[in-house]
Amino acid sequence: MADQGNSGNALLERRLQELAEERRRLAMIIEGTAAGTWEWNVQSGQMRVNERWAEIVGYRLDELEPICQKTFIALVHPDDLALSDAALQDHFDGRTDHYVCLLRMRHRNGEWIWIHDRGRVFEWDGQGRPLWMAGAHADVTELQRARQDAAEMRQRLQAVVDASDEVAVIATDIDGTITLFNTGAQRLLGYTAAEVVGGRRLDAFHDPVELQAWLRPQATADGQVPGVFEALSARADGQTYSRQWTLLRKDGQRRQVRLSISRMDGAGGERIGYVGMAIDITEILQARAEARVAADKFAGAFTSAALGMALVSLEGRWLDVNDALCRILGYPREELLQVDFQRLTHPADLQTDLALVQDLLAGRRTHYHLEKRYVGRDGNTIWARLSVSLVRNERGEPLHFVSQIQDVSAQRSSEQRLFESEQRSRITLDAVADLVLSVALDGRIEYANAAAVRMLAGDGALSLAGHLVQDVLSLTTEYAPQSQLDVSVLLDPESNAVDLHADLLLRMGAATVPVDLTRAWLRDDEGHVRGAVWVLRDDTQQRARQREARHLAEMDPLTELSNRRGFEVHLQQAITRVERTGQAASLMYIDLDRFKPVNDTFGHLAGDAVLWAVASVLRHGVRDSDVVARLGGDEFVVILSGCSPRRAARIGGELLHTLSSLSIPWDQHRLRIGASIGIAPLAAGMSVDQAVAAADAQCYRAKAMGRNNVQVQGESSELPRGPAADGSSDLSDG
């Protein structure tokens, strides 16, 4: 019996040693995880925690003693206690295997830190109530902050993509299937994102005839023509590939676009897809409807229109509605005519709509556009794009409103889904060659894509966020390249102070780059403008082509001076400048003397030589800013900007002296000519024909006074004459 007792004691001692060793290992594991552990007597409120539990909230363990349930309650954020209690109750009632809760606790330094708390009951009393439970909590503050930062970045990037609705952004996976289709793409091609994302490829919108013509030269030796997407992606693998294409809209319209395709790489450098940026370059000519449409034609268009249309009384009552509007709002026609638009307008949008109606009635507007919400017959919310104009009678008295209502609920839903694609949006914008900036109304840059950071801050820069836009972006205009543009005008929704598409220049050090700037306004939840998104595109090639075309159309091929067409353009600009600035300007009309005998005696080649020599004298005898043109035959004109008639007379005298002493060698002869010059000032309000007639009259007066002299409108004092003022008719010196 004694032996059996000794054996039992030995087994018990070994078991106690094993349990002690197991407890030591568990303590080491917990210590290694840096987790705060806790034990809680649910009935008494007593708690036991480890040193790490106290460290997480910034205390030593002895500073928190005695520790109980009240210690935990005092540290937890009041708003999170209810969440914790609900999670505990679910665990106590057996609905969850563990108690799990994400909550905030106050750190000793006063900050709120995020804690992930997890535990379970390990002992129950005789009545089945929880007695003891244990668990651990971990500090996840950095993780929560990262999630919040990611959410804010997602909103910012999505706002930029949504605001750039003038640029079509289409992203695909590596197989060519469309994964992103922004509002600009929807506007360009007429499809919603829901119709194309995941079900179409980029090449589905191309003109098939144009595609085959492009692919045919790329056929292999055995005649195999590559696939469209494969050919495009191969061009874009090394660098951005840009080309002009014909795209087909859903409604069959053909749109000319400049499409740039770039490869998208993941964080590890692997190819994850492609992004295409399309800009509509089609010149859209829209004819405005006649002010009054015949009643029968209007009735037919009103009834069959795909858009919802309505005639609305000045009191807001529906006078007539079409079938499309009844379908949009869900009302039978007879029932809809019994209510007014105010009752169907969402309360949050009613005051804005009524204010715009008052602007129409007061004559401050001729029409307005508004995106607003209607309440349908079933109580559902309908987003619509509303266009309203006011019809007046012959006396200008208001008669009724004409409203066009387009259901854009599906588009709004698509935009909301697009909002969730943060990563794709970032990759898309960074792949764009254009400069994209999101700017607050105070001029602070909120976001800049990779191209903008690289161009404006240089290689190696990480971000432009927080900088003032005027500190990093310098804009001028072609009209005044030395005067820096105040960029605040670009942040004023009411400003029309600058042509954003024709004459902007971006300063890059000592050089300037022509750019085209597109704006989109950012609004807060209440609809107030809070900033803008700018997209700046390099317009160098387009403007160069325009200048070259104008130059060829406005140049005289013999003398390389401006021809009559080019002269009239420059003269109109000079007159406009006089009107705007009040600065003086003069027009000089030059008719060669003794030129016809040169042609008759020596031939037209000799005459051409004389004209070329005269053109050279005129070109070098005036400033670079002055315009010299040949009107035809032996008639020339000079536009002298910033030049009074008296100063123009001195310039004319110098030209007359040079022309009179001009000697052109021809065969065995030297050809000589003279000139009669008339000068008239340019005045505000005069037409091109009036200016030319005034200067021509003075030239005629110079010829009548013996030729080889200068006459100025309104001047009677002695005026310059050439050295050969005797009217000599010699054609040459032998």
C-alpha positions in Angstrom: 0.0 0.0 0.0 2.9 2.4 0.8 4.4 1.6 -2.6 1.2 2.5 -4.3 1.0 5.8 -2.5 4.5 6.7 -3.4 3.9 5.8 -7.0 0.7 8.0 -7.1 2.6 11.0 -5.5 5.4 10.6 -8.1 2.8 10.7 -11.0 1.1 13.8 -9.5 4.4 15.5 -9.1 5.4 14.8 -12.7 2.0 16.1 -13.9 2.4 19.3 -11.9 5.9 19.8 -13.4 4.5 19.2 -16.9 1.7 21.8 -16.3 4.3 24.3 -14.9 6.4 23.8 -18.0 3.4 24.2 -20.3 2.4 27.4 -18.5 6.0 28.7 -18.8 5.9 28.0 -22.6 2.6 29.7 -23.0 3.9 32.7 -21.1 6.9 32.9 -23.4 4.7 32.7 -26.5 2.5 35.5 -25.2 5.5 37.5 -24.3 6.9 37.0 -27.8 3.7 38.2 -29.5 3.8 41.5 -27.6 0.1 41.1 -27.0 -1.7 42.5 -23.9 -3.5 39.6 -22.1 -6.3 39.9 -19.7 -8.5 37.7 -17.4 -11.9 38.9 -16.1 -14.2 37.5 -13.5 -17.6 38.4 -15.1 -19.4 38.1 -11.8 -17.1 40.2 -9.5 -15.6 42.5 -12.1 -12.0 41.5 -11.0 -9.4 41.7 -13.7 -5.8 40.5 -14.1 -3.7 41.9 -17.0 -0.1 41.6 -18.0 2.6 44.3 -18.2 2.1 44.6 -22.0 -1.6 45.4 -21.6 -0.7 48.4 -19.5 2.1 49.5 -21.8 -0.2 49.6 -24.8 -2.2 52.4 -23.1 1.0 54.1 -21.9 1.1 53.0 -18.2 3.1 50.7 -15.9 1.1 47.9 -14.4 1.5 49.2 -10.9 0.0 52.6 -12.0 -3.3 51.0 -12.9 -3.7 48.9 -9.7 -6.1 47.9 -8.5 -7.4 46.7 -11.9 -11.0 45.8 -12.4 -13.8 46.2 -14.9 -14.1 49.9 -14.1 -10.4 50.3 -15.3 -11.4 49.0 -18.7 -14.6 51.1 -18.9 -12.6 54.3 -17.9 -10.1 53.8 -20.8 -12.5 52.8 -23.6 -14.1 55.5 -25.8 -17.7 56.1 -24.7 -19.0 55.6 -28.3 -17.4 52.1 -28.4 -18.6 50.7 -25.1 -22.0 49.8 -26.6 -20.2 47.9 -29.4 -18.1 46.0 -26.8 -21.2 45.2 -24.7 -23.1 43.9 -27.7 -20.2 41.6 -28.8 -19.9 40.3 -25.2 -23.6 39.5 -25.1 -23.4 37.6 -28.4 -20.6 35.5 -27.0 -22.4 34.9 -23.7 -25.6 33.8 -25.5 -23.6 31.4 -27.7 -24.1 33.2 -31.0 -20.3 33.6 -31.4 -17.4 31.4 -30.5 -15.3 34.3 -29.4 -15.7 37.9 -28.2 -14.2 40.1 -30.9 -14.3 43.9 -31.0 -12.5 46.8 -32.6 -12.5 49.8 -30.2 -10.7 52.9 -29.1 -8.8 53.4 -25.8 -7.4 56.6 -24.4 -3.6 56.5 -24.3 -1.8 58.2 -21.3 -0.7 61.0 -23.7 -4.4 61.8 -24.4 -4.6 60.3 -27.9 -7.1 57.7 -28.9 -5.5 54.4 -30.0 -7.3 51.6 -31.9 -7.3 48.2 -30.1 -8.3 44.8 -31.5 -9.7 42.9 -28.5 -10.4 39.1 -28.6 -11.3 36.6 -25.9 -13.7 33.8 -24.8 -15.3 32.4 -21.6 -13.2 29.5 -20.2 -15.2 28.8 -16.9 -19.0 28.8 -16.2 -20.7 28.6 -12.9 -23.2 26.0 -11.8 -26.2 27.9 -13.3 -24.5 28.1 -16.7 -23.5 31.8 -16.3 -20.1 33.0 -17.5 -17.6 33.2 -14.6 -14.1 33.7 -16.0 -13.0 34.7 -19.5 -9.6 35.5 -20.9 -8.3 37.2 -24.0 -5.8 39.5 -25.5 -5.8 42.9 -27.2 -3.4 44.3 -29.8 -2.6 47.9 -30.9 -3.8 48.3 -34.5 -3.7 52.1 -34.6 -1.3 52.3 -37.5 -3.4 49.8 -39.5 -6.5 51.9 -39.0 -4.8 55.1 -39.9 -3.5 53.5 -43.1 -7.0 52.4 -44.0 -8.3 55.9 -43.4 -5.5 57.4 -45.6 -6.3 54.9 -48.3 -10.0 55.8 -48.2 -9.2 59.5 -48.5 -6.8 58.9 -51.4 -9.4 56.8 -53.1 -11.9 59.6 -52.9 -9.4 62.2 -54.2 -8.3 60.1 -57.1 -11.8 59.2 -58.1 -12.8 62.8 -58.0 -10.0 63.6 -60.4 -11.1 60.8 -62.8 -14.8 61.7 -62.6 -14.0 65.4 -63.1 -11.9 64.8 -66.2 -15.1 64.1 -68.3 -13.6 65.8 -71.3 -11.0 63.0 -71.5 -12.1 59.4 -72.2 -10.2 57.0 -69.9 -10.5 53.3 -70.7 -8.4 50.6 -68.9 -8.2 47.0 -69.9 -6.7 43.8 -68.5 -3.8 42.0 -70.2 -6.4 40.2 -72.5 -7.9 43.5 -73.7 -11.2 43.2 -71.7 -12.3 46.6 -70.5 -12.0 47.1 -66.7 -12.5 50.9 -66.4 -14.8 53.2 -68.4 -15.0 56.8 -67.1 -17.6 59.4 -67.6 -15.6 61.0 -70.4 -15.6 57.6 -72.3 -19.4 57.4 -71.7 -19.8 60.9 -73.1 -17.6 60.2 -76.1 -19.0 56.7 -77.1 -22.5 56.8 -75.8 -22.3 53.6 -73.7 -22.6 53.3 -70.0 -19.8 51.6 -68.0 -22.2 48.8 -67.1 -22.6 48.0 -70.8 -18.9 47.6 -71.5 -16.9 46.8 -68.4 -16.0 43.2 -68.3 -17.8 42.4 -71.6 -16.1 44.4 -74.4 -12.6 45.0 -75.7 -11.1 48.4 -76.7 -11.1 47.5 -80.4 -14.9 47.0 -80.4 -15.3 50.8 -80.9 -12.9 51.2 -83.9 -14.0 51.7 -87.5 -13.4 48.1 -89.0 -12.4 49.4 -92.4 -9.8 51.8 -90.9 -8.5 49.0 -88.6 -8.0 46.6 -91.5 -6.1 49.2 -93.5 -3.8 49.7 -90.5 -3.3 46.0 -89.8 -2.7 44.9 -93.4 0.9 46.1 -93.7 1.7 44.2 -90.4 0.8 40.8 -91.8 3.3 38.0 -91.4 5.1 36.4 -94.3 2.4 33.7 -94.5 -0.3 36.3 -94.7 -1.5 36.1 -91.0 -2.9 39.5 -89.9 -2.4 40.2 -86.1 -5.3 40.8 -83.8 -6.2 44.5 -83.2 -5.5 44.5 -79.5 -2.4 42.5 -79.9 -1.0 44.9 -82.4 -1.9 48.0 -80.3 -0.5 46.5 -77.1 2.7 45.6 -78.8 3.2 49.2 -79.8 2.4 50.4 -76.2 4.7 47.9 -74.4 7.8 50.1 -74.8 6.3 53.5 -74.6 3.0 55.3 -74.9 1.6 54.8 -78.4 -0.6 57.7 -79.8 -2.5 57.8 -83.0 -5.6 59.4 -84.5 -8.5 56.9 -84.9 -12.1 56.9 -86.0 -14.3 55.6 -83.2 -18.0 54.6 -83.6 -20.5 55.7 -81.0 -23.3 53.5 -79.8 -25.7 55.6 -81.9 -23.6 55.1 -85.1 -21.9 58.5 -85.1 -18.2 58.6 -86.1 -15.9 60.5 -83.9 -12.3 61.4 -84.6 -10.1 61.0 -81.5 -6.4 61.1 -80.5 -5.9 57.9 -78.6 -2.9 57.3 -76.4 -2.3 53.7 -75.1 0.1 52.9 -72.2 1.1 49.8 -70.4 0.2 49.4 -66.7 2.6 47.6 -64.4 2.0 46.3 -60.9 4.1 46.9 -57.9 6.4 44.0 -58.9 6.9 45.3 -62.4 4.6 42.7 -64.0 2.2 43.8 -66.7 -1.4 44.1 -65.4 -3.1 45.7 -68.3 -3.3 48.8 -70.5 -4.9 52.2 -70.2 -6.1 54.3 -73.2 -6.7 58.1 -73.1 -9.0 59.4 -75.9 -9.6 63.1 -76.7 -12.4 64.0 -79.1 -10.9 66.2 -81.8 -14.0 66.3 -84.0 -15.2 69.8 -84.8 -18.7 69.7 -83.6 -21.0 72.0 -85.5 -24.4 72.4 -83.8 -27.1 74.4 -85.5 -29.3 76.2 -83.0 -33.0 75.6 -83.4 -35.0 78.4 -84.8 -36.5 80.7 -82.2 -40.0 79.6 -83.0 -40.8 76.2 -84.5 -44.0 75.7 -86.3 -46.6 74.3 -84.0 -47.1 71.0 -85.9 -43.4 70.3 -86.1 -42.9 71.1 -82.4 -45.9 68.9 -81.5 -44.4 66.0 -83.4 -41.0 66.4 -81.9 -42.4 66.9 -78.4 -44.5 63.7 -78.5 -41.8 61.4 -80.0 -38.8 62.8 -78.2 -36.7 60.2 -76.4 -36.1 62.7 -73.6 -38.8 63.7 -71.2 -40.3 67.0 -72.3 -42.9 69.2 -70.6 -44.5 72.6 -71.0 -44.8 74.2 -67.6 -46.9 77.2 -66.6 -45.4 80.2 -64.8 -46.9 78.9 -61.6 -45.2 75.5 -62.0 -48.1 73.4 -63.2 -47.6 70.9 -66.0 -49.4 72.1 -69.1 -48.3 69.2 -71.3 -46.0 66.2 -70.9 -44.7 63.6 -73.3 -44.8 59.8 -73.0 -41.0 59.7 -72.1 -41.5 61.9 -69.1 -44.4 59.8 -67.9 -42.2 56.7 -68.1 -39.4 58.5 -66.2 -41.6 59.6 -63.3 -43.9 56.6 -63.3 -47.2 58.5 -63.6 -50.0 58.2 -66.1 -50.3 61.3 -68.2 -53.7 62.3 -66.7 -52.4 62.0 -63.2 -49.1 63.8 -63.9 -51.0 66.8 -65.3 -52.8 67.3 -61.9 -49.6 68.0 -59.9 -46.9 70.7 -60.1 -43.2 70.2 -60.5 -42.5 71.5 -56.9 -44.3 68.5 -55.4 -42.2 66.1 -57.4 -38.9 67.7 -56.8 -36.7 66.4 -54.0 -36.8 68.8 -51.1 -33.0 69.2 -51.0 -33.0 70.5 -54.7 -36.2 72.6 -54.7 -34.7 76.0 -53.6 -31.9 75.8 -56.2 -34.4 75.0 -58.9 -36.8 77.9 -57.9 -33.9 80.3 -57.7 -32.9 79.5 -61.3 -36.6 79.9 -62.4 -36.6 83.4 -60.9 -33.4 84.2 -62.8 -35.2 83.2 -66.0 -38.3 85.4 -65.2 -36.0 88.3 -64.3 -34.1 88.1 -67.6 -30.8 87.3 -65.9 -30.6 84.0 -67.8 -32.0 82.8 -71.1 -31.9 79.1 -70.0 -30.4 76.9 -67.3 -29.2 73.3 -66.8 -29.4 71.5 -63.5 -28.9 68.0 -62.2 -31.6 67.4 -59.7 -33.6 64.6 -58.0 -37.3 63.9 -58.6 -39.5 61.7 -56.4 -41.3 59.1 -58.5 -44.8 57.8 -58.1 -43.5 54.9 -56.0 -41.5 57.1 -53.8 -38.2 56.2 -55.5 -35.5 58.9 -56.1 -34.8 59.7 -59.8 -31.7 61.6 -60.8 -32.3 63.7 -63.9 -30.5 66.3 -66.0 -32.9 69.2 -66.4 -32.7 71.9 -69.2 -35.2 74.8 -69.0 -35.9 77.7 -71.3 -38.5 80.4 -71.1 -40.8 81.2 -74.0 -41.9 84.9 -74.4 -44.3 86.6 -76.7 -43.5 89.3 -79.2 -43.7 91.9 -76.4 -41.2 90.0 -74.3 -43.7 88.9 -71.8 -43.2 85.3 -70.3 -45.6 82.7 -71.5 -44.4 79.3 -70.2 -41.4 77.2 -69.7 -40.0 74.4 -71.9 -38.3 71.6 -69.9 -36.2 68.7 -71.1 -35.6 66.0 -68.6 -33.1 63.2 -69.1 -33.0 60.2 -66.6 -29.4 59.9 -65.5 -30.0 57.5 -62.5 -28.1 54.7 -64.3 -25.2 57.0 -65.0 -25.1 58.1 -61.4 -25.0 54.5 -60.3 -22.2 53.8 -62.7 -20.2 56.7 -61.3 -20.7 55.4 -57.8 -19.3 52.0 -58.8 -16.3 53.8 -60.5 -15.7 55.5 -57.2 -14.5 52.2 -55.7 -11.6 51.6 -58.2 -8.9 53.6 -56.3 -5.9 51.6 -57.5 -6.9 51.5 -61.1 -7.6 55.3 -60.9 -4.1 56.0 -59.6 -2.4 53.9 -62.2 -4.5 55.4 -64.9 -3.7 59.0 -64.0 0.0 58.3 -63.6 0.0 56.7 -67.1 -1.5 59.9 -68.7 1.0 62.0 -70.6 -1.1 65.1 -69.9 -0.6 67.1 -66.8 -3.5 66.6 -64.3 -3.8 68.9 -61.2 -6.5 69.1 -58.6 -6.4 72.6 -57.1 -8.4 74.1 -54.2 -10.0 77.6 -54.6 -7.2 79.1 -52.5 -4.6 77.9 -55.0 -3.3 74.9 -53.0 -2.5 71.8 -55.0 -4.4 68.8 -53.6 -3.2 66.2 -56.2 -0.8 66.1 -59.2 -0.4 63.1 -61.4 3.1 61.7 -62.2 3.4 63.7 -65.4 2.7 66.9 -63.6 5.1 66.2 -60.8 7.9 65.3 -63.3 7.3 68.3 -65.6 6.8 71.0 -62.9 9.0 69.7 -60.1 11.7 67.7 -61.9 12.8 64.1 -61.8 13.0 62.7 -58.3 10.2 64.8 -56.9 7.5 62.8 -55.1 4.5 65.2 -54.8 3.2 68.7 -55.4 0.5 68.4 -52.8 0.3 71.4 -50.5 2.2 73.8 -52.8 0.6 76.9 -54.2 -0.1 76.4 -57.9 1.3 79.8 -58.8 4.7 78.8 -57.3 5.1 75.8 -59.6 3.0 76.7 -62.7 3.8 79.7 -64.8 1.4 80.5 -67.7 1.5 83.2 -70.3 -0.4 83.8 -73.5 0.8 84.0 -77.1 -0.6 87.5 -77.3 1.5 88.7 -74.3 4.2 86.1 -73.8 6.2 88.3 -71.4 3.3 88.9 -69.0 2.6 86.1 -66.5 -1.0 85.1 -66.3 -2.7 85.4 -62.9 -3.8 81.8 -62.4 -6.5 83.0 -60.0 -8.7 83.7 -63.0 -8.6 79.9 -63.7 -10.0 79.3 -60.3 -13.0 81.6 -60.8 -16.0 79.8 -62.2 -17.4 83.1 -63.5 -14.2 84.2 -65.3 -13.9 84.2 -69.0 -10.7 86.3 -69.0 -8.6 83.9 -71.0 -9.1 81.6 -74.0 -8.1 78.3 -72.4 -7.9 76.4 -75.8 -6.2 78.8 -78.1 -3.3 80.8 -76.8 -2.0 79.5 -73.4 1.8 79.0 -73.0 3.5 77.0 -70.2 6.8 78.5 -69.2 9.6 75.9 -68.7 12.6 77.9 -67.7 13.5 80.2 -70.6 11.3 78.2 -73.0 7.6 78.1 -73.5 5.3 75.2 -74.5 1.9 75.8 -76.1 -0.7 74.0 -74.0 -4.5 73.4 -74.0 -6.1 73.6 -70.6 -9.4 71.8 -69.7 -11.2 72.6 -66.4 -13.7 70.7 -64.4 -15.1 72.0 -61.1 -15.0 70.0 -57.9 -18.0 70.4 -55.6 -18.7 69.6 -51.9 -21.7 67.7 -50.7 -23.9 70.8 -50.8 -23.0 71.5 -54.4 -20.7 74.5 -53.8 -17.5 74.7 -55.9 -14.5 73.9 -53.7 -11.8 73.5 -56.4 -11.0 72.5 -59.9 -9.3 69.8 -61.9 -7.0 71.0 -64.6 -5.8 68.9 -67.5 -3.0 70.5 -69.5 -2.1 69.0 -72.9 0.9 69.8 -75.0 -0.5 71.7 -78.1 2.8 72.3 -79.9 2.1 70.2 -83.0 -1.5 71.3 -83.4 -0.6 75.0 -83.2 2.4 74.5 -85.5 0.2 72.9 -88.2 -2.3 75.8 -87.8 0.4 78.4 -88.2 1.9 76.6 -91.2 -1.5 76.4 -92.9 -2.2 80.1 -92.2 1.3 81.1 -93.4 0.9 79.2 -96.7 -2.6 80.7 -97.3 -1.5 84.2 -96.4 1.9 84.5 -98.2 2.7 86.0 -101.6 4.8 83.3 -103.4 6.9 85.8 -105.4 8.0 88.2 -102.6 7.4 86.0 -99.6 5.4 88.9 -98.1 1.9 88.6 -96.8 -0.7 88.5 -99.6 -4.0 90.4 -99.6 -5.7 87.7 -97.5 -3.0 87.7 -94.8 -2.8 91.5 -94.9 -6.5 91.9 -94.2 -6.3 89.6 -91.2 -3.3 91.6 -89.8 -5.1 94.9 -90.5 -8.2 93.9 -88.7 -6.1 92.8 -85.7 -4.3 96.2 -85.7 -7.6 98.1 -85.8 -8.9 95.9 -82.9 -5.7 96.7 -80.9 -6.3 100.4 -81.5 -9.8 100.1 -80.1 -8.6 98.1 -77.1 -5.5 100.0 -76.1 -5.9 103.5 -77.7 -2.3 103.1 -79.1 -1.7 104.9 -82.4 -1.1 102.9 -85.7 -0.8 103.9 -89.3 -1.3 102.3 -92.7 1.2 103.0 -95.5 0.1 102.4 -99.2 3.0 102.2 -101.7 2.5 102.3 -105.5 5.7 101.9 -107.6 6.4 104.6 -110.3 7.7 103.6 -113.7 7.1 99.9 -113.1 5.0 99.1 -116.2 7.7 100.2 -118.7 10.1 97.8 -117.0 7.7 94.9 -117.8 7.0 96.2 -121.3 10.7 96.8 -122.1 12.6 94.0 -120.3 9.8 91.4 -119.7 8.0 90.0 -116.7 11.1 88.3 -115.3 12.8 91.7 -115.0 9.6 93.0 -113.4 9.7 90.1 -110.9 13.3 91.0 -110.0 12.3 94.6 -109.3 9.3 93.4 -107.1 11.6 91.1 -105.2 14.2 93.9 -104.6 11.4 96.3 -103.5 10.0 93.7 -101.1 13.5 93.3 -99.6 13.8 97.1 -99.1 10.5 97.3 -97.4 11.1 94.2 -95.3 14.4 95.6 -93.9 13.2 99.2 -93.8 10.6 98.7 -91.0 10.5 96.9 -87.6 10.1 93.2 -87.2 6.7 93.9 -85.5 5.4 95.8 -88.6 3.6 93.9 -91.3 4.6 94.3 -95.0 2.3 92.9 -97.7 2.0 92.9 -101.5 -1.6 93.5 -102.6 -0.9 92.6 -106.2 0.9 94.0 -109.2 3.2 96.8 -108.0 1.1 97.8 -104.9 2.5 97.3 -101.4 1.2 98.2 -97.9 2.9 98.4 -94.5 1.0 98.3 -91.2 2.9 100.3 -88.6 1.8 99.4 -85.1 2.3 102.0 -82.3 3.2 104.6 -84.9 1.7 108.1 -85.4 1.1 109.5 -88.9 4.0 112.0 -88.5 6.4 109.2 -87.4 5.1 107.1 -90.3 5.9 110.0 -92.7 9.5 109.9 -91.6 9.7 106.2 -92.1 8.0 106.6 -95.5 10.6 109.3 -96.4 13.4 106.9 -95.6 11.8 104.1 -97.6 11.2 106.5 -100.5 14.9 107.6 -100.5 16.1 103.9 -100.5 13.7 102.9 -103.3 14.7 106.0 -105.4 18.3 105.0 -105.2 17.6 101.3 -105.8 19.5 100.0 -108.9 18.8 96.4 -110.0 21.2 94.9 -112.5 19.5 93.2 -115.4 21.4 91.9 -118.4 23.5 94.8 -119.6 21.3 97.4 -117.8 20.5 98.6 -114.3 16.8 99.1 -113.6 15.5 102.0 -111.5 12.1 102.8 -110.2 10.4 105.3 -107.9 7.4 105.2 -105.6 4.4 107.2 -104.4 3.4 106.7 -100.8 0.2 107.5 -99.0 -0.3 107.3 -95.2 -3.5 107.2 -93.2 -4.0 106.7 -89.4 -6.0 103.7 -88.2 -9.0 104.6 -86.0 -11.2 102.6 -83.8 -14.4 101.5 -85.4 -13.2 101.7 -89.0 -13.5 98.7 -91.4 -10.6 97.1 -93.3 -12.0 98.6 -96.6 -12.2 102.1 -95.0 -8.6 101.9 -93.8 -7.3 100.8 -97.2 -9.4 103.4 -99.1 -8.0 106.2 -96.8 -4.3 105.2 -97.4 -4.9 104.6 -101.2 -6.5 108.1 -101.5 -3.2 109.6 -100.1 -1.2 107.5 -102.5 -3.3 108.8 -105.4 -2.7 112.3 -104.0 1.1 111.7 -104.0 0.9 110.6 -107.7 -1.1 113.7 -108.6 1.6 115.9 -107.0 4.3 114.6 -109.3 5.0 111.1 -107.9 8.1 110.2 -105.8 6.7 111.8 -102.6 4.9 110.9 -99.4 1.4 112.2 -98.5 -0.3 111.9 -95.1 -4.0 112.2 -94.4 -4.6 115.5 -92.5 -1.0 116.7 -92.9 -0.3 119.9 -95.0 3.2 120.7 -94.0 6.3 119.9 -96.1 6.5 116.1 -96.5 9.4 114.0 -97.7 10.3 113.6 -101.4 12.7 111.2 -103.1 16.0 112.4 -104.6 14.6 112.0 -108.2 11.6 114.2 -107.7 11.7 115.6 -111.2 9.4 112.9 -112.6 12.2 111.3 -114.7 11.0 108.3 -116.7 14.4 106.6 -117.2 14.1 102.8 -117.0 17.7 102.0 -116.7 21.3 103.0 -117.0 23.2 101.4 -119.8 
